[in-house]
């Protein structure tokens, strides 16, 4: 796949000049825009015209630059950027569904998305069937005449399950429904659009921005769908207003240029730690390990040069063990006890009591999300062997190795 479609090359080929010839595009720090003719304002309000701007909740130049670059990365016709990943996901699902419609979603997804689907969307009579996304028969059986969306994460948060995107796309097309894929954990590693996804969402806060200094999201799709999202009369993103500030768009666009290098280093480091921890006898889950249930599936879909990603799981057996070892690792300065991911420093958290706490305990048990799980977003350490050895010392302190 990497020979046919290379996200990094697509991004590097984009040429933006600032208004004075700067190598970075100029930031238009304005919420509204002037017109020389009143009739032109009416025309812009009713129809998006390339290069013309009215009000920053609609578009502004810097957001358009970033959106175009993200569309190039994902290989879609266009994109829209928003103020958070949840803003992108919720706007997308509200656009695709009306009262009485249903969604079929993976049972292992980000806790905020789960809470939206389980607790909030039903207020609008939009209901969700949660299934094991790796069991295609379960997905197929959940679809009925009211189903409008199949929703999954390419690599699930936090259990690192790999979705069979070509098979899900085939199933969606057979039933005339939309496949929406959250690609937050695997930018550049997976190209969901090329694998058949209709809509690709990201939390830009994570790997794409990479510096944990802003929240942002995006939706990458067809011109038709993004046009519907931004329709002034009916568009969910337009009317709900999850706007991204142009200054933040500028910083994300700069960071996007180095994403390919960072993803490769995250993946390299995570693979080393996965092998190190497994060899020491720890219970590790990482899609780059041959014993991962979807290892071969991921290999068949991924852009191999970018590796298997920077996320790995360790099961310590109990919440007490997880808490102790994370505190020890932070004290040893090999990472931070914090949520989120994609940072230069390794971040670790216990998802059952943090980012997935919205999922009821019984459901977490059913899907195998034990209280002892540590979700680790591996950083960009140059000497990962040293880091791994220090981490192992912290596991030894509580007799796990």
Protein Blocks (a to p, Z undefined) as FASTA:
>chain_A
ZZmocfklmmmmpccddfkopabdcdddbfbdcdfbfklmmmmmmpccehiafbfklpcf
klmmmmmmmmmmnopabdcddfbfklmmmmmmmmmpcehiacdddfbdcfklmmmmmmmm
mmnopacddddfklmklmmmmpcfklcbdcddfbacfklpacdfklmmmmmmmnopacdd
dfklmghkacfklnopabdcddfklmmnonopaccddddddfklmmmmmpcklpmklmno
pacdfklmmmmmmmmmmmmmmmmmmmmmmmmmmmmmmmnopacddfkbmklmklmmmmmm
mcfknonojadcddehiaklmmmmmmmmmmnopaccdedehiabdcdddfklmmmmmpcf
klmmmnopafkbccddddfbfblmlmmmmmmmmmmmnopZZ
